[in-house]
Amino acid sequence: MSKFNTEVLCLEDIVNYSFSIPTYQRPYVWEDEQIKKIIDDFYTAFESNKESKYYISTLITQDDNETKNSELIDGQQRFTTLWLISLAISKLTTGSKIEAFLKKDDDIRLSFAIRTEVYEYLKSTLKNDGENQIKYDNKNPLPPYLKNIVKALTSIENYLEDHLGEDHKKLKEFGDFIYTKVYFIKNTVPQNTDLNKLFSTINNSGVQLEQTDIVKANLLKNIDDKVLYSRIWETCENMHNFFERNARSSFPNSDWKEIDLTTTYAFSSKKFKYITSNINEKTDTFSFEKYNTKEIIDYSFNKKLSETEENRESTEVYCRSIINFGQLLLHTYRLHLKIEKLSDIDGNFHTNRLIEIFTEMIKRNNTDEIKRFFHLLWEVRYLFDKYVIKWFSDTNTKTETLELLNFSRNSDGYYTRTPYETSKSLMLQSVLYFTSDYLRQYWLSSYLDHLYYKNNNSSPTGNEKNNEHLLFLEKLDNIFSITENKTRKELSWEIMCNGTDNFNSNFDLEKYLNQPFGTNFKHYWFYKLEYLLWKRWENKDDKKFKKYRISSKNSIEHIYPQHPNNMPLLEKNDLNSFGNLVLLSVSQNSEYSNKPFDIKKYTFKQKDDYDTLKSFHIFHNSEPWDAEKIEEHKNKMIEILIEHYRK
């Protein structure tokens, strides 16, 4: 009987194979967050130790050893991203080993069974075929299955430029690292396998044991009341459901007409009750060390299946957290360390180190401390749901936006969540989220610490409390943005321990923004300006303004075109001035492309909403858009930013 063949390989090891994506696979769908996560993982590992191996997830393939072609059954999103990273590096520098991954013989290594346009686009990009690039980017709308590929490549290039700039030597070494040190598990299925059936099975279950499961098992090992603390953990664990729904599911025997989570959030075993329905619950849930691999996977699968069923049965709104549970554990653990008067987490803040990071607390083997951590986790998760932005899905429009959600309770003890009106806190948290490292979001450690102490030690309510939280966020964001000699991890810990006062910076914001950096301006300053323009907006009844949200953008657009048709060229200093630039999404940028100012202005005004508020201030000006107007707009925007930092 044929068996699966399993190997641990790097890109260098598969250089003799081409890869094809079969018809049953969905198109490339990864968004900025997922792309930045994987490339940031690589970069962090590269910065930590260039000689150390870094392991990512699994590929499942069926190989034809005669043609040397592998059909990707599972893992095509990650594999395609690896190829796009290789392409981006080869576009920005030369001589990296990773270039060998791009092609097999004279053809690109990656092919698509039914999406020939994607194949042709990637092939032309690799050849640096400018005409074909323009065809896709500027003149015609992107086909749906190609749009995400183009966006992904742009995101990767922007990341590399932001982190490595003009350091071609380091970029080359980074490419070498990915090519020779990033390893994955390649499972090869037998030739007679029903691939459609296998893919369907993988797609429907897709469950793997997570580090959070192991951490939970280790923490609970020596605690007597394992079921109780497991229920606390499980209430916090499902990040894509609301805290109160998780709590009701974990503690169904509580008197929910008497519990008001809108005002009470500390855990009490007298209030939150359950009856053990499964005689095996006390053991089946925790002791991973005595189970074999299959039993562990079955546990993890059943847990995920249960979460899925709960979400499906719910008639309430759908939400998606901005962080995963592993990240919440790390932020909570930092707060725990501060409360226990211990030092901050040593080394890299990353969920792939969860087991390692929690080892110290497990070694201390203090059951009282571990119980305190569980109680803190409950409170932090409650505060996270109440005060931190979430992705909220509108069931009518099928769109997803970041929102702060109102929390209300009816007489039967059931809760509803509805979006608040757009607020300063929502907008500023959006800035922090989109401009932070997606995997770490260090601002959350400081903010959750602030929320925890304010909710335990002060009594302001309503607007006064919200203003207090906003003031803290503004100070935190200011510190993060202009403190150059410390990492955000260091800054967030200092803020947790010492507050937001007494931070000094020599950063000259006015000097920085007066430089003609063009597309090399840090995206942060465009985001921050959007927040300040939103705060200062006079006509709050403007329908377009009321719809406006700060959203993910990664493409800097020149308002006066870089290569104008039938127009004079601008001096480079004016062309690349902060006054001539806006930050857009890739699709928005392609709408404007190389068009003259009057056409861009018309396009902007015809839209149902504002691309950016900075764009509004530009297009609100009378024509012509020239060096004088660019300078005037730049000075006005710089003054708004500087005034904010003076406060």
C-alpha positions as CSV (number, residue, x, y, z in Angstrom):
1,M,0.0,0.0,0.0
2,S,1.3,3.4,-1.0
3,K,2.0,5.9,1.9
4,F,2.5,9.6,2.3
5,N,6.1,10.7,2.1
6,T,7.1,13.4,4.5
7,E,10.2,15.6,4.2
8,V,11.4,18.8,5.9
9,L,12.7,21.0,3.1
10,C,13.7,24.6,2.2
11,L,13.2,26.4,-1.1
12,E,16.7,25.4,-2.2
13,D,15.7,21.7,-1.9
14,I,12.9,22.0,-4.4
15,V,14.7,23.9,-7.1
16,N,14.3,21.0,-9.5
17,Y,10.5,21.0,-9.4
18,S,7.8,23.2,-10.9
19,F,4.5,23.7,-9.0
20,S,1.0,23.9,-10.4
21,I,-2.2,25.1,-8.7
22,P,-5.1,22.8,-9.7
23,T,-8.6,23.8,-10.8
24,Y,-10.3,23.0,-7.5
25,Q,-8.2,25.5,-5.6
26,R,-9.6,29.0,-4.9
27,P,-7.9,32.1,-6.2
28,Y,-5.2,33.9,-4.2
29,V,-7.0,35.6,-1.3
30,W,-4.4,36.6,1.2
31,E,-4.8,40.2,2.5
32,D,-2.2,42.6,3.9
33,E,-2.5,41.3,7.4
34,Q,-1.6,37.7,6.4
35,I,1.1,38.8,4.0
36,K,2.8,41.1,6.5
37,K,2.6,38.4,9.2
38,I,4.6,35.9,7.2
39,I,7.2,38.3,5.8
40,D,7.5,39.9,9.3
41,D,8.1,36.5,10.8
42,F,10.9,35.9,8.3
43,Y,12.4,39.3,8.9
44,T,12.3,38.9,12.7
45,A,14.0,35.5,12.4
46,F,16.6,36.9,10.0
47,E,17.4,39.8,12.4
48,S,17.6,37.4,15.4
49,N,19.9,34.8,13.9
50,K,20.7,34.6,10.1
51,E,22.2,31.1,10.6
52,S,19.2,29.6,12.4
53,K,16.5,27.6,10.7
54,Y,13.0,29.0,10.7
55,Y,10.1,26.6,10.3
56,I,6.7,27.4,8.7
57,S,3.7,25.3,8.0
58,T,2.9,22.3,5.8
59,L,2.5,21.8,2.1
60,I,0.6,18.8,0.7
61,T,1.5,17.9,-2.9
62,Q,1.2,15.1,-5.5
63,D,4.5,14.8,-7.4
64,D,5.1,13.6,-10.9
65,N,8.7,12.4,-10.8
66,E,9.0,12.2,-14.6
67,T,8.0,15.7,-15.4
68,K,9.3,17.1,-12.0
69,N,6.0,18.9,-11.4
70,S,4.3,19.1,-8.0
71,E,0.5,19.7,-7.8
72,L,-0.3,21.8,-4.7
73,I,-3.2,20.3,-2.8
74,D,-2.9,22.4,0.3
75,G,-0.7,25.4,1.1
76,Q,-1.0,27.3,-2.1
77,Q,-1.7,30.6,-0.5
78,R,1.5,30.5,1.5
79,F,3.5,29.0,-1.4
80,T,2.3,31.7,-3.8
81,T,3.3,34.3,-1.2
82,L,6.8,32.8,-1.0
83,W,7.1,33.1,-4.7
84,L,5.8,36.8,-4.7
85,I,8.4,37.6,-1.9
86,S,11.1,36.1,-4.1
87,L,9.8,38.2,-7.0
88,A,9.8,41.4,-5.0
89,I,13.3,40.9,-3.7
90,S,14.6,40.2,-7.3
91,K,12.9,43.4,-8.4
92,L,14.6,45.5,-5.7
93,T,18.1,44.0,-5.8
94,T,20.3,41.5,-7.7
95,G,22.4,38.6,-6.8
96,S,20.3,36.9,-4.1
97,K,20.1,33.2,-4.1
98,I,16.3,33.4,-3.9
99,E,16.2,34.4,-7.6
100,A,16.8,30.7,-8.4
101,F,13.3,29.9,-6.9
102,L,11.5,32.1,-9.4
103,K,12.1,29.9,-12.5
104,K,12.6,26.3,-13.5
105,D,14.3,26.1,-16.9
106,D,13.0,29.1,-18.9
107,D,9.5,29.3,-17.3
108,I,8.2,30.6,-14.0
109,R,8.1,28.0,-11.3
110,L,4.4,28.5,-10.5
111,S,1.5,27.9,-12.9
112,F,-2.3,28.1,-12.6
113,A,-4.5,25.5,-14.2
114,I,-7.4,27.8,-15.0
115,R,-6.1,31.4,-14.3
116,T,-3.9,32.1,-17.3
117,E,-4.1,35.8,-16.7
118,V,-2.4,35.4,-13.4
119,Y,0.3,33.3,-15.0
120,E,0.8,35.8,-17.8
121,Y,1.0,38.8,-15.4
122,L,3.6,37.1,-13.2
123,K,5.6,36.1,-16.2
124,S,5.6,39.6,-17.6
125,T,6.4,41.1,-14.2
126,L,9.4,38.7,-13.9
127,K,10.5,39.8,-17.3
128,N,10.0,43.4,-16.3
129,D,7.6,43.9,-19.3
130,G,6.5,47.5,-18.7
131,E,3.8,47.5,-21.2
132,N,2.0,44.5,-19.7
133,Q,2.4,46.0,-16.3
134,I,0.6,49.2,-17.4
135,K,-2.1,47.2,-19.0
136,Y,-3.0,45.6,-15.7
137,D,-2.2,48.5,-13.3
138,N,-3.5,51.6,-15.0
139,K,-5.7,51.3,-18.0
140,N,-8.1,48.5,-17.3
141,P,-9.8,47.2,-14.1
142,L,-8.0,44.3,-12.6
143,P,-9.8,40.9,-13.0
144,P,-11.0,39.7,-9.6
145,Y,-8.6,36.7,-9.4
146,L,-5.6,39.0,-10.3
147,K,-6.4,41.9,-8.1
148,N,-5.1,40.3,-4.9
149,I,-1.9,39.1,-6.6
150,V,-1.1,42.7,-7.6
151,K,-2.0,44.0,-4.2
152,A,0.1,41.4,-2.5
153,L,3.2,42.2,-4.6
154,T,2.8,45.9,-3.8
155,S,2.5,45.2,-0.1
156,I,5.6,43.0,-0.1
157,E,7.6,45.6,-2.0
158,N,6.4,48.4,0.4
159,Y,7.4,46.2,3.4
160,L,10.9,45.6,2.0
161,E,11.4,49.3,1.1
162,D,10.2,50.4,4.6
163,H,12.4,47.9,6.5
164,L,15.5,47.7,4.2
165,G,15.3,50.8,2.1
166,E,18.4,51.1,-0.1
167,D,20.4,48.5,1.8
168,H,20.8,46.2,-1.2
169,K,23.4,44.0,0.7
170,K,21.0,43.3,3.5
171,L,18.1,42.7,1.1
172,K,20.2,40.2,-0.8
173,E,21.1,38.5,2.5
174,F,17.4,38.5,3.5
175,G,16.6,36.7,0.2
176,D,19.4,34.2,0.9
177,F,18.0,33.5,4.3
178,I,14.5,32.8,3.0
179,Y,15.9,30.6,0.3
180,T,18.2,28.5,2.5
181,K,16.9,28.8,6.1
182,V,13.1,28.9,5.9
183,Y,11.9,25.3,6.2
184,F,8.5,23.7,5.7
185,I,7.0,20.1,5.9
186,K,6.2,18.7,2.5
187,N,3.8,15.8,2.6
188,T,3.6,14.0,-0.8
189,V,0.5,11.9,-1.4
190,P,0.5,8.6,-3.4
191,Q,-0.3,8.8,-7.1
192,N,-3.6,7.0,-6.7
193,T,-5.1,9.5,-4.2
194,D,-8.4,11.1,-5.0
195,L,-7.2,14.7,-4.8
196,N,-10.5,16.4,-4.9
197,K,-11.8,14.3,-2.0
198,L,-8.6,14.9,-0.1
199,F,-8.6,18.6,-0.7
200,S,-12.3,18.8,0.5
201,T,-11.4,16.9,3.7
202,I,-8.5,19.2,4.4
203,N,-10.5,22.3,3.7
204,N,-13.4,21.2,5.9
205,S,-11.4,20.2,8.9
206,G,-8.2,22.1,8.7
207,V,-7.3,21.8,12.3
208,Q,-4.0,21.6,14.0
209,L,-2.9,21.6,17.6
210,E,-1.9,25.1,18.7
211,Q,0.7,26.3,21.2
212,T,-2.2,27.8,23.2
213,D,-3.5,24.3,23.9
214,I,-0.1,23.2,25.2
215,V,0.2,26.3,27.4
216,K,-3.2,25.6,28.8
217,A,-2.4,22.0,29.6
218,N,0.8,23.0,31.3
219,L,-0.8,25.8,33.4
220,L,-3.6,23.5,34.6
221,K,-1.4,20.5,35.3
222,N,-1.2,21.1,39.1
223,I,-4.4,23.0,39.7
224,D,-7.1,21.1,41.6
225,D,-10.2,22.7,40.0
226,K,-9.2,22.1,36.4
227,V,-12.7,22.3,35.0
228,L,-13.4,25.7,36.5
229,Y,-10.2,27.3,35.2
230,S,-10.6,25.6,31.9
231,R,-14.0,27.2,31.6
232,I,-12.4,30.6,32.3
233,W,-9.8,29.9,29.6
234,E,-12.4,28.8,27.1
235,T,-14.5,32.0,27.7
236,C,-11.5,34.0,26.6
237,E,-10.3,31.7,23.9
238,N,-12.7,32.2,21.0
239,M,-11.7,35.7,19.8
240,H,-14.2,35.8,17.0
241,N,-17.2,35.7,19.3
242,F,-18.2,38.2,22.0
243,F,-17.1,37.7,25.6
244,E,-20.6,37.5,27.0
245,R,-21.6,34.8,24.5
246,N,-18.5,32.8,25.4
247,A,-19.3,33.2,29.1
248,R,-22.9,32.1,28.7
249,S,-21.7,29.0,26.8
250,S,-19.0,28.2,29.4
251,F,-21.2,28.8,32.4
252,P,-24.7,27.8,31.3
253,N,-26.0,27.0,34.8
254,S,-25.5,30.6,36.0
255,D,-28.5,32.8,36.8
256,W,-28.0,35.1,33.8
257,K,-31.0,37.3,34.7
258,E,-29.0,38.3,37.8
259,I,-25.6,38.7,36.1
260,D,-25.0,42.1,34.5
261,L,-21.8,42.0,32.5
262,T,-22.2,45.6,31.4
263,T,-21.3,46.7,35.0
264,T,-19.5,43.7,36.5
265,Y,-16.6,42.0,34.9
266,A,-14.4,40.4,37.6
267,F,-14.8,36.6,37.8
268,S,-16.7,35.1,40.7
269,S,-17.2,31.4,41.1
270,K,-20.4,32.2,43.1
271,K,-21.9,33.9,40.1
272,F,-20.6,31.8,37.2
273,K,-21.7,28.2,37.6
274,Y,-21.7,25.0,35.6
275,I,-22.4,21.4,35.9
276,T,-19.9,18.8,34.6
277,S,-22.0,17.0,31.9
278,N,-19.2,14.7,30.8
279,I,-17.7,12.2,33.3
280,N,-14.5,12.4,31.3
281,E,-14.4,16.2,31.2
282,K,-11.8,16.6,34.0
283,T,-9.3,14.5,32.2
284,D,-10.1,14.7,28.5
285,T,-9.6,18.4,28.4
286,F,-6.2,18.8,29.9
287,S,-3.6,16.0,30.2
288,F,-2.1,16.2,26.8
289,E,1.1,14.6,27.9
290,K,-0.6,11.2,28.4
291,Y,-2.3,11.2,25.0
292,N,-1.0,10.2,21.6
293,T,-0.9,12.5,18.6
294,K,-4.2,11.4,17.2
295,E,-6.1,12.0,20.5
296,I,-4.6,15.4,20.8
297,I,-5.6,16.3,17.3
298,D,-9.1,14.9,17.9
299,Y,-9.4,17.2,21.0
300,S,-8.3,20.2,19.0
301,F,-10.7,19.4,16.2
302,N,-13.7,18.9,18.5
303,K,-12.9,22.2,20.2
304,K,-12.8,24.1,16.9
305,L,-15.9,22.3,15.7
306,S,-17.7,23.4,18.8
307,E,-16.7,27.0,18.3
308,T,-17.9,26.8,14.7
309,E,-21.3,25.4,15.7
310,E,-21.8,28.1,18.3
311,N,-21.1,30.8,15.8
312,R,-23.4,29.2,13.3
313,E,-26.3,29.0,15.7
314,S,-26.0,32.5,16.9
315,T,-28.4,35.1,15.5
316,E,-26.3,38.0,16.6
317,V,-23.8,40.1,14.7
318,Y,-20.5,38.7,13.4
319,C,-17.3,40.1,14.7
320,R,-13.6,39.4,14.1
321,S,-10.8,40.3,16.5
322,I,-7.8,42.4,15.5
323,I,-5.6,39.9,17.3
324,N,-5.6,36.1,17.9
325,F,-5.9,34.4,21.3
326,G,-2.1,33.8,21.5
327,Q,-1.5,37.5,21.2
328,L,-4.1,38.2,23.9
329,L,-2.3,35.7,26.2
330,L,1.0,37.6,25.6
331,H,-0.4,41.0,26.3
332,T,-2.1,39.6,29.4
333,Y,1.1,38.0,30.6
334,R,2.9,41.3,30.3
335,L,0.3,42.9,32.5
336,H,0.6,39.9,34.9
337,L,4.4,40.3,35.1
338,K,4.0,44.0,35.9
339,I,1.4,43.2,38.7
340,E,3.7,40.5,40.1
341,K,6.6,43.0,40.1
342,L,8.6,40.8,37.6
343,S,10.5,41.8,34.5
344,D,9.1,42.1,31.0
345,I,9.1,39.1,28.6
346,D,12.6,38.5,27.4
347,G,13.3,38.4,23.7
348,N,10.9,38.4,20.8
349,F,7.2,39.0,21.5
350,H,5.6,36.4,19.2
351,T,3.0,33.7,19.4
352,N,5.4,31.1,18.0
353,R,7.3,31.4,21.4
354,L,4.2,31.0,23.6
355,I,5.3,27.7,25.2
356,E,8.8,29.1,25.8
357,I,7.5,32.4,27.2
358,F,5.1,30.7,29.7
359,T,7.7,28.1,30.8
360,E,9.0,30.5,33.4
361,M,5.7,30.8,35.2
362,I,5.2,27.0,34.9
363,K,8.6,26.5,36.4
364,R,7.7,28.7,39.3
365,N,4.9,26.2,40.0
366,N,2.9,28.7,42.1
367,T,-0.7,27.6,41.8
368,D,-1.9,30.8,43.4
369,E,0.0,32.8,40.8
370,I,-1.4,30.7,38.0
371,K,-5.0,31.2,39.3
372,R,-4.4,35.0,39.5
373,F,-3.3,34.9,35.8
374,F,-6.5,33.1,34.8
375,H,-8.6,35.7,36.7
376,L,-6.6,38.5,35.0
377,L,-7.1,36.9,31.6
378,W,-10.9,36.9,32.2
379,E,-10.8,40.7,33.1
380,V,-8.5,41.6,30.2
381,R,-10.6,39.8,27.7
382,Y,-13.7,41.6,29.0
383,L,-12.0,45.0,28.7
384,F,-10.7,44.1,25.3
385,D,-14.2,43.4,24.0
386,K,-15.6,46.6,25.6
387,Y,-12.9,49.1,24.7
388,V,-10.9,47.8,21.7
389,I,-11.9,48.0,18.1
390,K,-13.2,44.9,16.3
391,W,-13.9,44.0,12.7
392,F,-17.7,44.2,12.4
393,S,-19.6,42.6,9.6
394,D,-22.7,44.3,8.2
395,T,-25.1,41.5,7.2
396,N,-26.9,43.7,4.7
397,T,-24.0,45.2,2.7
398,K,-21.6,42.2,3.4
399,T,-18.9,44.7,4.2
400,E,-16.5,44.6,7.2
401,T,-15.4,47.7,9.0
402,L,-13.5,48.5,12.3
403,E,-15.9,49.5,15.0
404,L,-16.3,50.1,18.7
405,L,-19.4,48.3,19.8
406,N,-22.0,49.4,22.3
407,F,-22.8,46.7,24.9
408,S,-26.4,46.5,26.3
409,R,-28.5,44.0,28.2
410,N,-32.2,43.2,28.2
411,S,-34.3,42.0,31.1
412,D,-33.8,38.3,30.2
413,G,-30.1,38.6,30.6
414,Y,-29.3,38.6,26.9
415,Y,-26.8,41.1,25.4
416,T,-26.6,42.9,22.1
417,R,-23.7,44.7,20.4
418,T,-24.3,47.6,18.1
419,P,-21.7,50.0,16.6
420,Y,-21.3,53.4,18.3
421,E,-21.2,56.5,16.2
422,T,-17.8,57.0,14.7
423,S,-15.6,58.3,17.5
424,K,-12.1,59.7,18.0
425,S,-11.1,56.6,19.8
426,L,-12.2,54.4,16.9
427,M,-10.2,56.5,14.5
428,L,-7.1,56.6,16.6
429,Q,-7.2,52.9,17.4
430,S,-7.5,52.3,13.6
431,V,-4.3,54.4,13.1
432,L,-2.5,52.4,15.8
433,Y,-3.7,49.1,14.4
434,F,-2.8,49.8,10.7
435,T,0.6,51.4,11.5
436,S,1.7,48.8,14.0
437,D,3.3,45.4,13.5
438,Y,0.3,43.2,12.9
439,L,1.8,40.3,14.9
440,R,2.5,42.3,18.1
441,Q,0.4,45.5,18.4
442,Y,2.5,46.7,21.3
443,W,0.1,49.6,22.0
444,L,-2.4,47.0,23.3
445,S,-0.2,46.0,26.2
446,S,-0.1,49.6,27.4
447,Y,-3.8,50.3,26.6
448,L,-5.1,47.2,28.3
449,D,-2.9,48.0,31.3
450,H,-4.4,51.5,31.4
451,L,-7.9,50.1,31.1
452,Y,-7.3,47.6,33.9
453,Y,-6.1,50.1,36.4
454,K,-8.7,52.8,35.5
455,N,-11.5,50.3,35.8
456,N,-10.2,49.1,39.2
457,N,-9.1,52.3,40.7
458,S,-11.2,55.2,39.4
459,S,-14.8,56.1,39.1
460,P,-15.4,58.4,36.0
461,T,-18.2,57.2,33.8
462,G,-19.6,58.0,30.4
463,N,-17.9,60.8,28.4
464,E,-15.4,61.6,31.2
465,K,-14.1,58.0,31.1
466,N,-14.0,57.9,27.3
467,N,-12.1,61.2,27.2
468,E,-9.6,59.8,29.8
469,H,-9.0,56.7,27.6
470,L,-8.7,58.9,24.4
471,L,-6.1,61.2,26.1
472,F,-4.1,58.2,27.1
473,L,-4.2,56.8,23.5
474,E,-3.1,60.1,22.1
475,K,-0.1,60.4,24.4
476,L,0.8,56.8,23.8
477,D,0.6,57.2,20.0
478,N,2.7,60.4,20.2
479,I,5.4,58.6,22.2
480,F,5.5,55.7,19.8
481,S,5.7,58.0,16.7
482,I,8.6,60.3,17.7
483,T,10.8,58.3,20.1
484,E,13.6,57.0,18.0
485,N,16.1,55.4,20.5
486,K,13.8,52.7,21.9
487,T,11.8,49.8,20.4
488,R,8.0,49.8,20.7
489,K,8.3,46.8,23.0
490,E,10.6,48.8,25.4
491,L,8.3,51.9,25.1
492,S,5.1,50.0,25.8
493,W,6.7,48.4,29.0
494,E,7.9,51.8,30.2
495,I,4.4,53.3,29.7
496,M,2.9,50.4,31.6
497,C,5.3,50.9,34.5
498,N,5.7,54.7,34.5
499,G,2.8,56.3,32.6
500,T,3.0,58.6,29.6
501,D,4.8,61.5,31.1
502,N,8.6,62.3,31.1
503,F,9.3,61.0,27.6
504,N,11.7,63.2,25.6
505,S,12.5,63.2,21.9
506,N,14.8,65.0,19.6
507,F,12.8,64.1,16.5
508,D,12.4,67.1,14.3
509,L,9.0,66.5,12.7
510,E,8.9,69.8,10.7
511,K,12.3,69.1,9.2
512,Y,11.3,65.5,8.3
513,L,8.1,66.5,6.6
514,N,9.8,69.2,4.6
515,Q,12.1,66.7,3.0
516,P,11.2,65.5,-0.6
517,F,11.0,61.9,0.3
518,G,8.3,61.0,-2.2
519,T,7.3,57.3,-1.8
520,N,9.8,56.9,1.0
521,F,7.8,58.9,3.5
522,K,6.7,56.7,6.4
523,H,3.1,55.8,5.9
524,Y,2.4,56.5,9.5
525,W,2.4,60.3,8.9
526,F,-0.4,60.0,6.4
527,Y,-2.5,57.9,8.8
528,K,-1.9,60.3,11.7
529,L,-2.8,63.3,9.5
530,E,-6.1,61.6,8.6
531,Y,-7.0,61.2,12.3
532,L,-6.2,64.9,12.9
533,L,-8.2,66.1,9.9
534,W,-11.1,64.0,11.0
535,K,-11.0,65.5,14.5
536,R,-11.0,69.0,13.0
537,W,-13.7,68.5,10.4
538,E,-16.3,71.2,10.6
539,N,-19.3,69.9,8.6
540,K,-20.1,66.8,10.7
541,D,-23.3,66.3,8.6
542,D,-21.4,65.8,5.4
543,K,-22.7,62.5,4.2
544,K,-19.3,61.4,2.7
545,F,-17.6,62.4,5.9
546,K,-20.0,60.3,8.0
547,K,-19.2,57.3,5.9
548,Y,-15.4,57.8,6.1
549,R,-13.2,55.3,7.9
550,I,-9.5,55.1,8.3
551,S,-8.6,51.9,6.5
552,S,-5.6,49.9,5.3
553,K,-3.6,51.7,2.6
554,N,-0.1,51.1,1.3
555,S,0.4,53.0,-1.9
556,I,1.7,56.6,-2.1
557,E,0.1,58.5,-5.0
558,H,1.6,61.6,-6.6
559,I,-1.3,64.1,-7.2
560,Y,0.7,66.0,-9.8
561,P,1.8,63.0,-12.0
562,Q,5.4,61.9,-12.2
563,H,5.2,61.4,-15.9
564,P,2.7,64.0,-17.1
565,N,1.2,64.0,-20.6
566,N,1.1,67.4,-22.3
567,M,2.1,69.1,-19.0
568,P,5.3,70.5,-17.8
569,L,7.5,68.4,-15.5
570,L,7.7,69.6,-11.9
571,E,11.0,70.0,-10.1
572,K,11.7,66.8,-8.1
573,N,11.6,68.6,-4.8
574,D,8.0,69.7,-5.5
575,L,6.9,66.5,-7.1
576,N,8.1,64.4,-4.1
577,S,6.9,66.9,-1.5
578,F,4.6,65.8,1.3
579,G,2.1,68.4,-0.1
580,N,1.8,66.5,-3.5
581,L,1.3,63.1,-1.9
582,V,-1.6,61.0,-0.5
583,L,-1.7,57.4,0.8
584,L,-4.2,55.2,-1.1
585,S,-5.0,51.6,-1.5
586,V,-3.6,49.9,-4.6
587,S,-6.9,49.9,-6.3
588,Q,-7.5,53.6,-5.6
589,N,-4.1,54.4,-6.8
590,S,-4.7,52.6,-10.1
591,E,-7.9,54.6,-10.6
592,Y,-5.9,57.9,-10.6
593,S,-2.6,56.6,-12.1
594,N,-0.9,59.1,-14.4
595,K,-4.0,61.3,-15.1
596,P,-3.8,65.1,-14.9
597,F,-5.0,67.0,-11.8
598,D,-8.4,68.0,-13.2
599,I,-9.3,64.4,-14.1
600,K,-8.3,63.2,-10.7
601,K,-10.3,65.9,-9.1
602,Y,-13.4,65.0,-11.1
603,T,-12.9,61.3,-10.3
604,F,-12.6,62.1,-6.6
605,K,-15.7,64.3,-6.5
606,Q,-17.8,61.7,-8.3
607,K,-17.2,59.0,-5.7
608,D,-19.7,58.2,-2.9
609,D,-17.1,58.6,-0.2
610,Y,-13.7,60.2,0.4
611,D,-10.6,58.2,-0.4
612,T,-8.7,60.3,2.1
613,L,-9.4,63.5,3.9
614,K,-6.0,64.9,2.7
615,S,-7.3,64.3,-0.8
616,F,-10.3,66.4,0.0
617,H,-8.1,69.3,1.1
618,I,-6.1,69.0,-2.1
619,F,-9.1,68.8,-4.5
620,H,-11.0,71.4,-2.7
621,N,-8.4,73.9,-4.0
622,S,-9.0,75.8,-7.1
623,E,-6.8,74.9,-10.1
624,P,-4.1,74.9,-11.2
625,W,-2.3,72.4,-9.0
626,D,1.3,73.7,-9.2
627,A,4.4,74.1,-7.1
628,E,2.9,77.0,-5.3
629,K,-0.2,75.2,-4.3
630,I,1.8,72.1,-3.3
631,E,3.9,74.2,-1.0
632,E,0.9,75.9,0.5
633,H,-0.9,72.6,1.2
634,K,2.3,71.0,2.6
635,N,2.7,73.9,5.1
636,K,-0.9,73.7,6.2
637,M,-0.7,69.9,6.8
638,I,2.6,70.2,8.6
639,E,1.2,72.9,10.9
640,I,-1.8,70.7,11.8
641,L,0.6,67.9,12.8
642,I,3.0,70.1,14.7
643,E,0.2,71.8,16.6
644,H,-1.0,68.4,17.8
645,Y,2.4,67.5,19.2
646,R,2.8,70.9,20.9
647,K,-0.1,70.1,23.2
